[in-house]
């Protein structure tokens, strides 16, 4: 028995030793592979859509495919798809809560939440029914209010009614027939009015509690918006007509008459200097000027020239002759000189010219266009029945809209292109307003139609409490 016990013990020890030396070639792998964090962003929000993007979730095994499910409100808008963006359509302007769920093949999940803010988009415009109106910025638009203007002339009559308003906070300032009016932006109700000598014939400029406008009585008028009184009136000299839109640079107001450009103190209305040029037979002899903060640029039809003046002294820097007297070249009633990234643009009939602001040399030209819009080094224009995106330095075309785009030319006026991020808004294609993708030129939304009896002249877009003007507005110049 003793010997048997010894054998058993030795065998047990050997078993233990061999089992301890056995190589573990197949380690235990957990079946649950965790997913790392990822980030969700709402890249864009329109009246009836949102663009939701997310980063790729990390995994322990890079070969393990991760799919994504997106829930917006109570709706599942994406189910187990291998993609990183989704654009839900047919949304209401209301706010939405949502979440993106990342899952791997083992069933592990990671969740990130997001919030789509409420869409707060509107546009304003003066229609051919001679009323200012506020509309929702959506395909199935609705008019929120309409204010009948005191301008009540038939089409083909006075062009004074086509001025662009100015907005400050919740107040909208419009020039009317012998009166400046302040409206509630929310309700369209009249807050106050101030009588003016003559009727407003220019875009309204708001700056530091003052509004400025030119009238058909050849006066530039400044109104204090706090006490609703005329602060000063500047009388244009005898034998001059048609004051243009004003611009303000370093507390100095600049504007043209039919034969002079004036620089006056914005606080007092006292003239600092004036620059005389040849009077033209056409009252629209001078364009609305523009500035880069150092110089003033404008175009004179009677001399077929564009000029650059020093803003402080009024001395001439250069003059570019863009045509001969024999050529049929003209300025429309709302032609505005514009500058962007060192390039001056001027829409004429029958062409639009781009001029180097430093040298006064011609860079490029295209057929006559609507008032352009700008974003970076891109200028957006409408001509030859299409909308175009061009490089502002070279005039090289970036894209041309596939759809025909007939911009509204109202009684000799060129419509604006209003740039809002990567979207462009313009009155065109017989629509109240058309929305175009600024990167591709594709029409993304058309609002109403001419059949409704409405055109919007020089629209103003309000998106999430920020106001966007076209270049016909004195506010942006």
Buried (B, 14 or more C-beta within 10 A) or exposed (E): EEEEEEEEEEEEEEEEEEEEEEEEEEEEEEEEBEBEEBEBEBEBBBBBBBBBBBEEBBBBEEEEEBBBBBBBBEEEBBEEEEEBEBEBEEBEBEEBEBEBBBBBEBEBBBBBEBEBEEBBBBBBBBBBEBBBBBBBBBBEBEBBBBBEBBBEEEEEEBBBBBBBBBBBEEBBBBBBBBBBBBBBBEEBEEBEBBEBBBBBBBBBBBBEEBBBBBBBBBBBBBBBBEEEEBBBBBEBEEEBBBBBBBBBBEEBBBBBBBBBBBBBBBBEBEEBBBBEBEBBEEBBBBBBBBBBEEBBBBBBBBBBBBBBBEBBEBEEBBBBEBBEEEEEBBBBBBBBBBBBEEBBBBBBBEBBBBBBBEEBEBBBBBBBBBBBBBBEBBBBBBBEEBBBBBBBBEBEEBBEBEBEBBBBBBBBBBBBBBBBEBBBBBBBBBBBBBBBBBEBBEBBBBBBEEEEEBBBBBBBBBBEEEBBBBBBBBBBB
